[in-house]
Amino acid sequence: MGDAGEHQRPLRHTGQLNGEGSMGAKLTAMYGVVAVALLMAAAPVVAQDGQAATSETNETLFQNVRIFDGTSPRLSEPTNVLVRGNLIAAIGGEARPTASTKVIQGSGRTLMPGLIDAHVHLAFGALTMAELASPDLTPAKAGEAAAANATQTLMRGFTTVRDVGGPIFEVKKLIDTGRVAGPRIWPSGPTISQTSGHGDYRTPGEGPRRWTGKASQAELLGAGYIADGRPEVLAATREALRGGASQIKLMAGGGTSSAYDPLDVTQYTLDEMKAAVEAAEDWGTYVAVHAYTPRAVRRAIEAGVLVIEHGQLLDEDTLKLMAQRGIWLSLQRLQDSTPDMTAQRREKREPLIEGQERVWPLAKKLGVKLAWGTDFLFDPQQNAQQNAYILRLKTWFSSAEILKLVTHDNAQLLALSGLRSPYRGELGVVRKGALADLILVNGDPLANIDLVADPERNFAVIMKDGKIYKGQ
């Protein structure tokens, strides 16, 4: 976990400005116990189905399987796949077991890449809005919830996720060191927002840090930074990168779950947005922005942003521009408003739900680079529907296109992080030399895509990084 001092927030975000108070020291003490609390909370989850299988050998042979390789619209003929260590070592005639190789009988079932969700919030998705705003919420409690969510995500077959905002760095370390079962995480860390922006998570009783000298609870939790002007945006971006961000998440427009900003507003000036892009580019990575409207997206593109998150209100001209520039659209298909949503949030979502019915097919037609994610927020019960949300794409995509989108295509988006990618190797495909993130499916998902919606019944084996987390 490293020294607790590594996780101190910068003075500008802790409220310890000009020597005021001892908030920085208190924060250091809080983070010093995060690892212990996470381990204690996650242990019961990991000790059962989520625990990686141990074996005397580091070889596994999937025998007599048909392969969906991540790109082909057809399954392969029955074949064998050999995993050695964390890589796919051989396919076909070269895949021969030794006396110590663990053999899994495929019996003609489908072997496919692990699923990838390109837009998650493991912490925010594990907490309600009331919990996030509660003064009782500590970094340790938020981490416990995120760790449990991560384990459940892996057990649904999502071997990789891109976490685009929230306190996730500590959980990722626990996963990567094998102390918590969970997917590979491409983390953004704290979101970066202007005052009154979509990432301004202050409660009504919290004043501005600039004048009160006190950071908001959300900033102390590592949920987000409020940064105004080029110097603050540069500093916030660099702080996120220092913490381990593989890409930067910037709020460029209004949102449905934020209290202060209407959906139509454009956030951050061009110069502020360029500051984030320049700082990210210096680290060899990119900025993704939360934005819905053509005005916000066009400003982001002008600033050098490479990925647009959401975009359900985009027009045809802006989508054409994105296609021409090679800008990614990381899109979701939202569910209809639920009764437990606030009236404000329900009203904000209505134009997005209407707009997504037009944007998805139009973006596909125009050749925009598409990625898919769920974006579950503040409704922990919704997480269990993660696989079912893949089926919402059936309106516009074939089964083969859907599977390619949630494996190979999402992996191409992850590759934008370049040298800041936290894992080395090829994801989203089944081919020799690729990372061994694999699912053995009971049946043919190309013929029946509905199989992926019930991972408990239909995913016989889930392997991540060459280790089996579910199955034999």
LUMFI-847293 format. One record per residue (C-alpha): residue number from 1; x, y, z. Coordinates in steps of 0.25 Angstrom, whole numbers. Example, Ala and Ser with C-alpha at 12.3 -4.5 7.8 and 13.67 -1.06 7.14 Angstrom:
PT  seq      x      y      z
PT    1     49    -18     31
PT    2     55     -4     29
REM end
This chain:
PT  seq      x      y      z
PT    1      0      0      0
PT    2     12      9      2
PT    3     14     20     12
PT    4      1     27     16
PT    5      8     40     12
PT    6      7     36     -2
PT    7     -9     38     -2
PT    8     -9     52      4
PT    9    -17     62     -4
PT   10    -11     74     -8
PT   11    -12     86      1
PT   12    -21     93     -9
PT   13    -31     82     -8
PT   14    -30     79      7
PT   15    -33     93     12
PT   16    -19     94     19
PT   17    -17    107     12
PT   18     -7    117     17
PT   19     -4    108     29
PT   20    -19    108     33
PT   21    -24     96     42
PT   22    -19     82     42
PT   23    -28     75     32
PT   24    -16     70     24
PT   25    -11     62     36
PT   26    -25     57     39
PT   27    -27     52     24
PT   28    -13     45     25
PT   29    -18     38     37
PT   30    -31     34     30
PT   31    -24     28     18
PT   32    -14     20     27
PT   33    -25     11     31
PT   34    -32      9     17
PT   35    -24     -3     13
PT   36    -27    -10     26
PT   37    -42     -7     26
PT   38    -43    -11     11
PT   39    -36    -25     14
PT   40    -45    -27     26
PT   41    -58    -24     18
PT   42    -54    -31      5
PT   43    -49    -44     11
PT   44    -63    -51     12
PT   45    -66    -47     -2
PT   46    -53    -52     -8
PT   47    -52    -65      0
PT   48    -63    -72     -8
PT   49    -66    -72    -22
PT   50    -58    -59    -25
PT   51    -45    -66    -20
PT   52    -35    -69    -31
PT   53    -32    -84    -32
PT   54    -19    -88    -28
PT   55    -11    -99    -35
PT   56      2   -106    -35
PT   57      3   -103    -50
PT   58      3    -89    -57
PT   59     -3    -96    -70
PT   60    -18    -98    -73
PT   61    -23   -105    -86
PT   62    -37   -102    -91
PT   63    -40   -114    -99
PT   64    -51   -115   -110
PT   65    -56   -101   -110
PT   66    -61    -92   -121
PT   67    -55    -78   -121
PT   68    -61    -65   -122
PT   69    -48    -57   -124
PT   70    -54    -43   -122
PT   71    -55    -39   -136
PT   72    -60    -51   -145
PT   73    -75    -52   -147
PT   74    -74    -67   -147
PT   75    -69    -77   -136
PT   76    -57    -85   -140
PT   77    -57   -100   -142
PT   78    -55   -108   -129
PT   79    -40   -106   -124
PT   80    -31   -105   -112
PT   81    -26    -93   -105
PT   82    -14    -93    -96
PT   83    -12    -83    -85
PT   84      2    -82    -79
PT   85      4    -72    -68
PT   86     -5    -60    -71
PT   87     -4    -61    -87
PT   88    -10    -70    -97
PT   89      1    -78   -101
PT   90     -4    -87   -113
PT   91    -17    -89   -121
PT   92    -20   -102   -129
PT   93    -10   -112   -132
PT   94      1   -105   -123
PT   95     -8   -106   -111
PT   96     -3   -118   -105
PT   97     -4   -122    -90
PT   98      7   -127    -81
PT   99      6   -136    -69
PT  100      4   -124    -60
PT  101     -6   -116    -69
PT  102    -19   -113    -63
PT  103    -30   -118    -74
PT  104    -44   -112    -75
PT  105    -53   -120    -84
PT  106    -60   -110    -93
PT  107    -70   -120    -99
PT  108    -72   -111   -111
PT  109    -75    -99   -103
PT  110    -71    -85   -106
PT  111    -58    -78   -101
PT  112    -58    -63   -103
PT  113    -51    -51    -97
PT  114    -55    -45    -84
PT  115    -65    -34    -84
PT  116    -61    -20    -83
PT  117    -69     -8    -78
PT  118    -63      5    -83
PT  119    -71     14    -73
PT  120    -73     10    -59
PT  121    -72     17    -45
PT  122    -69      5    -35
PT  123    -70     14    -23
PT  124    -81     23    -28
PT  125    -89     11    -33
PT  126    -88      4    -19
PT  127    -93     16    -11
PT  128   -106     24    -11
PT  129   -107     39    -12
PT  130   -110     40      3
PT  131    -98     31      6
PT  132    -89     40     -2
PT  133    -94     52      5
PT  134    -94     46     19
PT  135    -83     52     28
PT  136    -81     38     33
PT  137    -75     33     20
PT  138    -60     31     21
PT  139    -50     27     11
PT  140    -50     13     17
PT  141    -65     11     16
PT  142    -65     16      2
PT  143    -54      7     -1
PT  144    -61     -5      5
PT  145    -73     -3     -4
PT  146    -65     -1    -16
PT  147    -57    -14    -13
PT  148    -69    -22    -12
PT  149    -75    -16    -24
PT  150    -62    -20    -32
PT  151    -63    -34    -28
PT  152    -77    -36    -32
PT  153    -73    -29    -45
PT  154    -63    -39    -48
PT  155    -72    -50    -45
PT  156    -81    -45    -55
PT  157    -70    -48    -66
PT  158    -65    -33    -67
PT  159    -50    -35    -66
PT  160    -47    -21    -69
PT  161    -54     -8    -66
PT  162    -51      7    -69
PT  163    -54     15    -56
PT  164    -57     29    -60
PT  165    -58     36    -47
PT  166    -57     33    -32
PT  167    -48     28    -21
PT  168    -43     16    -27
PT  169    -28     16    -26
PT  170    -27      8    -13
PT  171    -36     -3    -18
PT  172    -29     -4    -31
PT  173    -16     -7    -23
PT  174    -23    -17    -14
PT  175    -28    -24    -27
PT  176    -14    -23    -34
PT  177     -7    -29    -22
PT  178    -17    -41    -21
PT  179    -23    -37     -8
PT  180    -37    -34    -14
PT  181    -43    -41    -26
PT  182    -47    -31    -36
PT  183    -46    -27    -51
PT  184    -34    -20    -57
PT  185    -37     -5    -55
PT  186    -33      7    -64
PT  187    -35     18    -53
PT  188    -38     33    -55
PT  189    -38     35    -40
PT  190    -44     49    -36
PT  191    -53     55    -46
PT  192    -49     70    -50
PT  193    -60     80    -50
PT  194    -62     95    -50
PT  195    -70    102    -38
PT  196    -85     99    -41
PT  197    -81     88    -51
PT  198    -85     73    -52
PT  199    -74     69    -42
PT  200    -77     80    -32
PT  201    -82     70    -21
PT  202    -83     79     -9
PT  203    -95     78      0
PT  204   -103     91      2
PT  205    -96     94     15
PT  206    -82     93      9
PT  207    -76    106      5
PT  208    -66    109     -6
PT  209    -52    104     -2
PT  210    -46    117     -8
PT  211    -52    126      3
PT  212    -55    117     14
PT  213    -42    109     14
PT  214    -49     96     15
PT  215    -49     85      5
PT  216    -62     78      2
PT  217    -65     64      7
PT  218    -65     59     -7
PT  219    -51     65     -9
PT  220    -46     58      3
PT  221    -51     45     -1
PT  222    -44     46    -15
PT  223    -57     47    -22
PT  224    -54     59    -30
PT  225    -47     72    -30
PT  226    -53     86    -32
PT  227    -43     94    -41
PT  228    -45    108    -47
PT  229    -35    115    -57
PT  230    -23    109    -64
PT  231    -14    108    -52
PT  232    -24    100    -44
PT  233    -28     91    -55
PT  234    -13     88    -58
PT  235    -11     85    -43
PT  236    -23     76    -42
PT  237    -20     68    -55
PT  238     -6     66    -50
PT  239    -11     62    -36
PT  240    -20     51    -43
PT  241     -8     46    -51
PT  242      1     46    -39
PT  243     -9     37    -32
PT  244     -9     27    -43
PT  245    -20     32    -53
PT  246    -19     25    -67
PT  247    -27     36    -73
PT  248    -33     49    -68
PT  249    -48     51    -67
PT  250    -53     65    -68
PT  251    -67     71    -67
PT  252    -70     79    -80
PT  253    -86     80    -78
PT  254    -98     78    -69
PT  255   -102     65    -63
PT  256   -114     58    -58
PT  257   -109     54    -44
PT  258   -103     68    -41
PT  259   -112     78    -33
PT  260   -106     91    -39
PT  261   -104     91    -54
PT  262   -115     90    -64
PT  263   -113     79    -75
PT  264   -111     89    -86
PT  265   -100     97    -80
PT  266    -85     97    -86
PT  267    -75     96    -75
PT  268    -60    100    -75
PT  269    -54    110    -85
PT  270    -46    106    -96
PT  271    -33    110    -89
PT  272    -37    103    -77
PT  273    -40     90    -85
PT  274    -27     91    -93
PT  275    -19     92    -80
PT  276    -24     78    -76
PT  277    -21     73    -90
PT  278     -7     78    -90
PT  279     -4     73    -76
PT  280    -10     59    -80
PT  281     -2     59    -93
PT  282     11     62    -86
PT  283      8     49    -79
PT  284      5     41    -91
PT  285    -10     40    -89
PT  286    -23     47    -92
PT  287    -35     54    -86
PT  288    -49     49    -87
PT  289    -61     58    -84
PT  290    -75     57    -79
PT  291    -83     64    -89
PT  292    -97     63    -96
PT  293    -99     75   -105
PT  294    -92     79   -118
PT  295    -87     92   -113
PT  296    -80     85   -101
PT  297    -74     74   -110
PT  298    -69     83   -121
PT  299    -62     92   -111
PT  300    -56     79   -105
PT  301    -51     74   -119
PT  302    -45     88   -122
PT  303    -37     86   -108
PT  304    -32     73   -113
PT  305    -41     63   -105
PT  306    -40     49   -110
PT  307    -53     43   -104
PT  308    -67     48   -102
PT  309    -75     41    -91
PT  310    -90     41    -93
PT  311    -94     50   -104
PT  312   -108     46   -105
PT  313   -112     60   -110
PT  314   -102     61   -121
PT  315   -107     65   -135
PT  316   -102     59   -149
PT  317    -92     70   -152
PT  318    -85     68   -139
PT  319    -85     53   -140
PT  320    -79     55   -154
PT  321    -68     63   -149
PT  322    -65     53   -138
PT  323    -64     42   -149
PT  324    -55     51   -158
PT  325    -46     54   -146
PT  326    -46     40   -140
PT  327    -52     44   -127
PT  328    -58     33   -119
PT  329    -72     33   -114
PT  330    -73     25   -101
PT  331    -88     23   -100
PT  332    -98     17    -92
PT  333   -113     13    -93
PT  334   -120     18    -81
PT  335   -132     11    -75
PT  336   -145     19    -73
PT  337   -146     27    -60
PT  338   -149     19    -48
PT  339   -159     23    -37
PT  340   -148     25    -27
PT  341   -142     36    -35
PT  342   -143     50    -30
PT  343   -153     58    -39
PT  344   -141     67    -43
PT  345   -133     55    -48
PT  346   -144     49    -55
PT  347   -148     62    -62
PT  348   -133     63    -67
PT  349   -132     49    -72
PT  350   -144     50    -81
PT  351   -137     57    -93
PT  352   -125     48    -92
PT  353   -134     35    -92
PT  354   -141     41   -105
PT  355   -128     45   -111
PT  356   -121     32   -110
PT  357   -131     25   -119
PT  358   -126     34   -130
PT  359   -111     36   -126
PT  360   -107     21   -126
PT  361   -112     17   -140
PT  362   -107     30   -146
PT  363    -93     29   -139
PT  364    -92     15   -145
PT  365    -97     19   -159
PT  366    -87     31   -159
PT  367    -75     22   -155
PT  368    -72     28   -141
PT  369    -63     20   -132
PT  370    -72     14   -122
PT  371    -70      9   -108
PT  372    -80      3    -98
PT  373    -82      5    -83
PT  374    -93      4    -73
PT  375    -90     17    -64
PT  376    -98     12    -52
PT  377    -99     23    -41
PT  378   -104     23    -27
PT  379   -113     11    -29
PT  380   -106     -1    -23
PT  381   -117    -10    -27
PT  382   -115     -7    -42
PT  383   -101    -13    -42
PT  384   -107    -27    -44
PT  385   -113    -23    -57
PT  386    -99    -20    -63
PT  387   -100    -32    -73
PT  388   -114    -30    -76
PT  389   -111    -16    -81
PT  390   -103    -22    -92
PT  391   -116    -27    -98
PT  392   -121    -13    -99
PT  393   -112    -11   -112
PT  394   -120    -22   -119
PT  395   -129    -11   -126
PT  396   -117     -6   -134
PT  397   -106    -17   -134
PT  398   -105    -32   -138
PT  399   -100    -42   -127
PT  400    -86    -42   -134
PT  401    -86    -27   -134
PT  402    -90    -26   -119
PT  403    -80    -36   -115
PT  404    -69    -29   -123
PT  405    -73    -16   -116
PT  406    -72    -21   -102
PT  407    -59    -28   -104
PT  408    -50    -24   -116
PT  409    -55    -10   -118
PT  410    -55     -6   -103
PT  411    -41    -11   -102
PT  412    -37     -1   -114
PT  413    -42     10   -106
PT  414    -34      6    -94
PT  415    -21      6   -102
PT  416    -22     21   -103
PT  417    -16     22    -90
PT  418     -3     18    -96
PT  419      9     17    -86
PT  420     -1     20    -75
PT  421     -8      8    -77
PT  422     -7      0    -64
PT  423     -6    -14    -71
PT  424      3    -18    -82
PT  425     -2    -27    -93
PT  426    -14    -29   -103
PT  427    -28    -30    -97
PT  428    -42    -32   -104
PT  429    -37    -44   -113
PT  430    -34    -59   -113
PT  431    -21    -60   -120
PT  432     -7    -65   -117
PT  433      0    -56   -109
PT  434    -12    -48   -103
PT  435    -15    -47    -89
PT  436    -23    -59    -83
PT  437    -36    -52    -79
PT  438    -46    -62    -84
PT  439    -60    -67    -82
PT  440    -65    -81    -85
PT  441    -80    -80    -89
PT  442    -90    -91    -88
PT  443    -95    -89   -102
PT  444    -93    -80   -114
PT  445    -95    -65   -111
PT  446    -94    -62   -126
PT  447   -106    -70   -128
PT  448   -113    -66   -115
PT  449   -107    -53   -109
PT  450   -117    -54    -97
PT  451   -107    -64    -91
PT  452    -98    -53    -86
PT  453   -109    -47    -78
PT  454   -109    -58    -68
PT  455    -94    -60    -64
PT  456    -97    -69    -52
PT  457   -104    -79    -61
PT  458    -97    -78    -74
PT  459    -82    -74    -71
PT  460    -76    -87    -67
PT  461    -62    -82    -65
PT  462    -57    -68    -63
PT  463    -42    -66    -64
PT  464    -34    -53    -62
PT  465    -19    -51    -64
PT  466    -18    -67    -65
PT  467    -25    -69    -52
PT  468    -38    -76    -51
PT  469    -48    -68    -42
PT  470    -60    -77    -45
PT  471    -61    -91    -50
PT  472    -53   -104    -49
REM end
